[in-house]
């Protein structure tokens, strides 16, 4: 087990840019999460590739491969072995088929056969935050708190099959595909394990994961979720969908994968400018335990936009200005911290005990602190303006972008002391809400903002916090099996079962 290859990829939260990120004219503020998906690959002797997801019932898929050396060019076919208890998994099957096909195209049959050997055991698990844990907490009689969530064993079984799991909107399919595709790229030698952080390696992982994810979903989406999984937190502008069209339209598999997916292909015109949340702040997410049909929300908004182009353009332009300003203001706070850490930290102490409406009420504050304070308040105002414009778009398109229940939860939350702002992530709906709260030093008098919000949310039925914060690691990462709490046990149980 010590020789296992382990690749992880984070989830995502789109703080600003919902709907707009579908258009390359606009950008979004994307935060990658500390909650991750892990793919573990070990050598086997079964002459097949066995993929297990031990958090679900009946979640083992077995595949054989066949390499045709006589074809010109050579080809590989990945086929699923029939099973009375396991359904098809399009995401996993396509990841195997397309990644192995790319490896064959680049390295040839002999190297691919050596990489696959006598078979592979693949285990895929996601941190608990990707799935609602509210039923677990209820069954155990535990309060809906961060402390309770931390007591649940890592990679906890969900007790259901994959189709019926309650997700929390962190981008589980994108994180899964990115970790699996990247692990296969390393296993087949297309990416050297010690070069995973290089720009060319990450761009290859990004391009292949975007293709597989789009193919599995049957459409070319915005791609911000895969981009966050590969590169980490960022200011994201999407790629032109045309870059993938030759592969999406290729029903025979005759199109060269490398010609499209190569990291040198300039047609991949996305931007992923590195971004990080300001120091002494924490991303806090709420699991609403309801969920929304995101594709339906998106289709209705895009239909409204096409039928009301002038109004939509005006609103999207104004919304984009707010989104861009929010990213700039959060980046400026980091700069203020680096310029004068003491003034910044004292400002965080000050606002942690006050509601946002009271933040500017200290006439005796020194200039450096006043500058920090104004930036924090600007971030607060921008998040509220974004929420207002998203609600306006929801009203015009007849879409519940910020449902009434979410509005009540958010209004109450963002009025609390030490809360910088919040909103509904991505396309909105009932999936989740996000907050950005202050994290002052522990010796700061009074109740910490995080504890204050935890207590507040306990009064809202069906609302629970998530453990996820912003990821400190930037995107995909090579891991050690024994360094990830609970991962070795999860892999062992998967193989045993």
C-alpha positions, 0 to 999 in steps of 0.5 A: 500500500505504501507504493500507492499513487495518491492525487487529490483535487479540491472542491470549489465555491463561486463567490461571485460570477454566477451565470456570468462565467458562462460568457468569456466576456465576464469573470468570476471569483472562485475559491478552492476548498480544503475539502478534497477528492482523492484517487488512489492507484495501486498495482493489481493482478486481476488483468483489469482496472477495478474502480471502487468508491467505498462511500456508496452502496454497490459502487465497484466498477470493473473494466478491461482494456484492449490495445489494437496494435494493427490499427493505424493509428493504434487504439485502445478500447476500455470495456466495463464488465457486466455486474448485476449490482453495479450500474454504469458510471459514465464519468469514470468510464470516460476518464479511463477511455480518454486518458488511456487513449491519450497515453497511447497516442503519446507513448505508444502501445508498449509503454501503455501496457507497462503502465497498466501491468497486470491491472490496477486497483483504483479507489476514489473518495471525497471528504465528508463535506461534499455530501450532507452529513445532517442525517448522520448528525441527527441519527447520532443525536449530535448538534449541527456544529463544526465540532460534531462534524469533526467527530465523524470518521473521514470518508464516512459511508453515505449509506446510499447509492451514488444516484441518491446522495445529497450533495452540498454543491462543492463541485464533487464531479469536477473534483472527482474527475480532476483527481482521477484524470490527473492520477491516470496521467501520472500512472501512464507517465504523461506527467512525472510525479515530481513535475505536477506543479509545473505549468505544462503539467497542470495545463495538460491535467486541466485540458484533459479533465475539462474534456472528460467532464464536458463529455460526461455531462454532454455539454461544454460548461463554463469550466470554473469548477475544473479550473479551481480543482487544478489551479486553486483559488482564482479569478476565472475567465472561461475558455472558448467552447469551440476548442473542444467542439472537434472532440465533442463531435467525434463519435468515431474516436478518430480525432487526435486527442493531443492536437486539442488537449496539448498544453501548448494549444493556444486555443485554450484561452481561459485565464486563471489569475491566482487569488486568495482570501484576505488574512484573518478571514475565514470562508464559512459554508452552510449545507442547506440539505435541500439542493437545486437543479442547477442545469434547469436554473441556468437554462431558464436564466439564459433563455431570459437573457436571449429574449431580453438582451438589452435589459440583460446586458445592462444588468450583467454589465453592472453585476460584472463591475461589482464582481470585479470590484469585489475581487480587487477589494479582497486582493487589496486587503491582502496588500494592506495586511502585508504593508502594515500587519499590526494595523490590519490585525487591530482592525480585524479585532475592532470589526469582529465585535461590531455589526457592519453598520457600526464599523465606521463609527470610530473617529479616533482610529489611526490612518492605517487602521482607517484605510483597512476599515474602509476596505473591509466595509467596501467588501461588505457593501459589494457583497450586498450589491451583488446579492441585490443584483442577483435577486433582481436577475432572479425576479426578471427570469422567474428563477429562485436564484436567492430563494426567500429562505436563503434571503432570511438566513443571509440577511440575519447572518451578514448583520452579525458582528464580524461578518464581512459578507455572504451570498448564494454561491454559483447559480444559487438556489437551495444548495448552500450559502457562503459567508466571509467572517473575521478570524481575530486573534484568540485573545480578542475579547468577546465571542468569536464571529465563527461561534456567533454564526454557529449559534445563529444557524442552529436556530434555522431548521435544515441548516448546518455548517461545513468544515470546508475552508479555503484550500491552502494548497493550490489545486491538484496535489501529490499526496502520501497515503499515510499523511491523509487522516482516514485515507489508508483505512478507507482504501483498505476497506474498499479492497477488502469489501 
